[in-house]
Amino acid sequence: MTFASIPALNADSHLALFLDVDGTLIEIAATPHSVIVPDELKTLLRSLSTRLGGGIALVSGRSIPILDALFAPLQLTAAGIHGCERRTAAGRLIHPTIDMDRFAAARRELAAWSRVHAGTLLEDKTYALALHYRLAPQLESAALAEAQRALEALQGTHELQPGKFVFELRPVGYSKGRAIEAFMAEEPFRGRMPLFIGDDVTDEDGFSVVNRLGGISIRVGDPSATLATYRLADVVAVHEWLAKL
């Protein structure tokens, strides 16, 4: 796929800026708990938020409390767990209602499997479950089979979302794309041109929505089979591009 140069923009443009986190703003680490958010990035995002009049949001697979902890003391508008939860620019928290008994059964299934498979890690996101196998890539097929077994315990309330060395069970009907649509119907995003930067298959529905709304979609890293219309090479390139805004 051939990518054109990203149009010249600046923070005074009428932008609604949406940013994935892992693999986009910060490097992917060996485990979800070992990532580091540089102070320079926090300063950059704070500056962008001011210049854009608050028209910036994190759109991540991580939960909002984890995002707040990572980016503290900065607290941005955010969508967490692939759009399952949102904190609006006005500070309102929106989250799904799930069957906790079914969820607990799926969590027990995955936790028991992870305990006896070295290199795997179960991440409980309150509404979703993520089975990581980055430290044991040879277990990809086995991890997928186990995630599918756990999915059965949820009896249709969740769906399977593959990612980079992770299989995630997330509530049905939510996505990063739907989160972006919801933000775009609210202030201060309403009426602006959406721009979304992401790096993974979980970001593709976000690219689709942004494209449909006449915005700018940017894929970080591997450009194969993406709906994004522009590309940045890596996390460093993302930081450099954002700084130019």
C-alpha positions as CSV (number, residue, x, y, z in Angstrom):
1,M,0.0,0.0,0.0
2,T,1.3,3.5,-0.9
3,F,0.8,6.2,1.7
4,A,0.7,9.9,0.9
5,S,2.3,12.5,3.1
6,I,0.3,13.6,6.0
7,P,-1.3,17.0,5.3
8,A,0.3,20.0,7.0
9,L,-1.6,20.7,10.2
10,N,-1.1,22.6,13.4
11,A,-2.8,22.8,16.8
12,D,-4.8,25.8,15.7
13,S,-6.5,23.6,13.0
14,H,-10.1,22.6,13.8
15,L,-9.0,19.2,15.0
16,A,-10.4,16.5,17.3
17,L,-7.4,14.5,18.2
18,F,-7.8,10.8,19.2
19,L,-4.7,8.8,20.3
20,D,-4.2,5.1,21.0
21,V,-1.6,4.5,23.7
22,D,0.4,1.3,23.6
23,G,2.4,1.0,20.4
24,T,1.4,4.6,19.5
25,L,2.3,7.0,22.3
26,I,4.4,4.6,24.3
27,E,6.5,1.6,23.4
28,I,5.0,-1.8,24.0
29,A,6.7,-3.5,27.0
30,A,7.2,-7.1,27.9
31,T,4.2,-6.9,30.3
32,P,1.4,-4.4,30.5
33,H,2.6,-3.2,33.9
34,S,6.2,-2.4,32.9
35,V,5.5,0.5,30.5
36,I,6.9,4.0,31.1
37,V,5.3,7.3,30.1
38,P,8.1,9.9,29.7
39,D,7.5,13.3,31.4
40,E,8.3,14.9,28.0
41,L,5.2,13.1,26.5
42,K,3.0,14.3,29.3
43,T,4.2,17.8,28.8
44,L,3.5,17.6,25.0
45,L,0.0,16.2,25.6
46,R,-0.8,18.9,28.1
47,S,0.3,21.5,25.6
48,L,-1.8,20.0,22.8
49,S,-4.8,19.8,25.1
50,T,-4.5,23.5,25.8
51,R,-4.0,24.5,22.2
52,L,-6.9,22.3,21.0
53,G,-9.3,23.6,23.7
54,G,-9.5,20.2,25.3
55,G,-10.2,18.5,21.9
56,I,-8.0,15.5,22.6
57,A,-8.8,12.0,23.9
58,L,-6.9,8.8,24.6
59,V,-8.6,5.8,23.0
60,S,-7.0,2.8,24.5
61,G,-7.4,-0.9,25.3
62,R,-6.4,0.0,28.9
63,S,-8.9,1.0,31.5
64,I,-9.4,4.6,32.4
65,P,-8.0,4.2,36.0
66,I,-4.8,2.7,34.5
67,L,-4.5,5.5,31.9
68,D,-4.8,8.0,34.7
69,A,-2.1,6.3,36.7
70,L,0.2,6.1,33.7
71,F,-0.2,9.7,32.7
72,A,-0.6,11.3,36.2
73,P,-0.9,14.1,37.0
74,L,-2.3,14.7,33.5
75,Q,-6.0,13.5,33.2
76,L,-7.3,13.6,29.7
77,T,-10.7,12.8,28.2
78,A,-10.5,9.0,27.5
79,A,-12.1,5.9,26.2
80,G,-10.9,2.7,27.9
81,I,-11.1,-1.0,27.2
82,H,-11.6,-0.5,23.5
83,G,-14.5,1.9,24.0
84,C,-16.3,-0.1,26.7
85,E,-15.9,2.8,29.1
86,R,-15.7,6.6,28.4
87,R,-14.9,9.7,30.4
88,T,-16.3,12.7,28.6
89,A,-14.6,16.1,28.5
90,A,-17.2,17.1,31.1
91,G,-15.9,14.4,33.4
92,R,-18.9,12.0,33.1
93,L,-18.1,8.3,33.4
94,I,-19.9,5.9,31.1
95,H,-19.4,2.1,31.5
96,P,-21.1,-1.1,30.5
97,T,-23.3,-3.4,32.8
98,I,-22.1,-7.0,32.7
99,D,-23.1,-10.3,34.3
100,M,-20.5,-10.5,37.1
101,D,-21.2,-14.2,37.8
102,R,-20.5,-15.2,34.2
103,F,-17.5,-12.8,34.1
104,A,-16.1,-14.4,37.3
105,A,-16.4,-17.9,35.7
106,A,-14.5,-16.8,32.6
107,R,-11.8,-15.1,34.8
108,R,-11.3,-18.3,36.9
109,E,-11.0,-20.4,33.7
110,L,-8.3,-18.1,32.2
111,A,-6.5,-17.6,35.5
112,A,-6.2,-21.3,36.1
113,W,-4.8,-21.8,32.6
114,S,-2.3,-18.9,32.9
115,R,-0.9,-20.2,36.2
116,V,0.3,-23.4,34.6
117,H,1.6,-21.8,31.3
118,A,4.8,-19.8,32.0
119,G,5.1,-16.6,30.0
120,T,1.4,-15.9,29.9
121,L,-0.4,-13.3,31.9
122,L,-4.1,-12.6,32.6
123,E,-5.1,-8.9,32.8
124,D,-8.4,-8.2,34.5
125,K,-9.9,-5.0,33.2
126,T,-13.1,-5.1,35.3
127,Y,-15.3,-5.4,32.2
128,A,-12.9,-7.3,29.9
129,L,-10.2,-10.0,30.2
130,A,-6.9,-10.0,28.3
131,L,-4.8,-13.1,28.0
132,H,-1.2,-12.0,27.1
133,Y,1.4,-14.3,25.7
134,R,4.1,-11.9,24.5
135,L,6.7,-13.8,26.7
136,A,5.6,-17.1,25.3
137,P,4.8,-16.6,21.6
138,Q,4.9,-20.3,20.9
139,L,1.7,-20.6,22.9
140,E,-0.4,-18.5,20.5
141,S,-2.6,-21.4,19.3
142,A,-3.1,-22.7,22.8
143,A,-3.9,-19.2,24.2
144,L,-6.4,-18.7,21.4
145,A,-8.1,-22.1,22.2
146,E,-8.2,-21.2,25.9
147,A,-9.7,-17.7,25.2
148,Q,-12.4,-19.4,23.1
149,R,-13.2,-21.8,25.9
150,A,-13.5,-18.9,28.4
151,L,-15.7,-17.0,25.9
152,E,-18.2,-19.9,26.1
153,A,-18.6,-19.2,29.9
154,L,-19.7,-15.6,29.1
155,Q,-22.7,-17.0,27.0
156,G,-22.7,-14.3,24.3
157,T,-22.1,-11.2,26.5
158,H,-18.5,-10.8,25.2
159,E,-16.6,-11.2,22.0
160,L,-13.0,-12.2,21.2
161,Q,-10.7,-9.4,20.1
162,P,-7.1,-10.5,18.9
163,G,-4.3,-8.0,19.4
164,K,-0.5,-7.9,19.5
165,F,0.3,-11.1,21.5
166,V,-3.0,-10.9,23.3
167,F,-6.5,-12.3,23.1
168,E,-9.1,-10.2,24.8
169,L,-12.7,-10.9,25.8
170,R,-14.6,-7.6,25.7
171,P,-18.3,-6.8,26.0
172,V,-20.3,-7.1,22.8
173,G,-21.2,-3.9,21.0
174,Y,-18.3,-1.7,21.9
175,S,-15.3,-0.5,19.9
176,K,-12.9,2.3,19.5
177,G,-14.8,3.4,16.5
178,R,-18.0,3.8,18.4
179,A,-16.2,5.6,21.2
180,I,-14.9,8.1,18.6
181,E,-18.4,8.5,17.2
182,A,-19.7,9.3,20.6
183,F,-17.0,11.8,21.4
184,M,-17.7,13.5,18.0
185,A,-21.3,14.1,19.1
186,E,-20.1,16.0,22.2
187,E,-18.3,19.2,23.0
188,P,-15.5,20.1,22.4
189,F,-15.2,17.6,19.6
190,R,-18.5,18.3,17.8
191,G,-18.0,19.9,14.4
192,R,-14.2,19.3,14.2
193,M,-12.2,17.1,11.9
194,P,-11.3,13.9,13.6
195,L,-7.7,12.6,13.5
196,F,-6.9,9.1,14.9
197,I,-3.5,7.5,15.4
198,G,-3.2,3.8,16.2
199,D,-1.0,0.8,15.6
200,D,-3.0,-2.4,15.9
201,V,-5.9,-4.3,14.5
202,T,-8.0,-3.1,17.4
203,D,-7.7,0.4,15.9
204,E,-9.1,-0.5,12.5
205,D,-12.7,0.3,13.3
206,G,-11.5,3.7,14.6
207,F,-9.8,4.3,11.3
208,S,-13.1,3.3,9.5
209,V,-15.2,5.8,11.5
210,V,-12.7,8.6,11.0
211,N,-12.5,8.0,7.3
212,R,-16.2,8.0,7.0
213,L,-16.3,11.4,8.9
214,G,-13.9,12.9,6.5
215,G,-11.0,12.9,8.9
216,I,-7.4,11.7,9.0
217,S,-6.4,8.1,10.0
218,I,-2.8,7.2,10.7
219,R,-1.4,3.7,11.2
220,V,1.9,3.4,13.2
221,G,4.4,0.7,12.1
222,D,3.3,-2.2,10.0
223,P,1.0,-0.8,7.3
224,S,-0.3,-4.1,5.9
225,A,-4.0,-4.6,5.5
226,T,-5.0,-1.3,7.2
227,L,-7.9,1.1,6.6
228,A,-5.7,4.0,7.6
229,T,-4.8,6.4,4.8
230,Y,-1.5,7.7,6.3
231,R,1.5,6.1,8.1
232,L,4.1,7.0,10.8
233,A,7.0,4.6,11.2
234,D,7.1,4.2,15.0
235,V,6.5,5.7,18.4
236,V,9.4,8.2,18.0
237,A,7.9,9.4,14.7
238,V,4.5,9.9,16.5
239,H,6.1,12.1,19.1
240,E,8.0,14.1,16.5
241,W,4.8,14.6,14.4
242,L,2.7,15.6,17.4
243,A,5.4,18.1,18.5
244,K,5.1,19.8,15.1
245,L,1.5,20.5,15.8
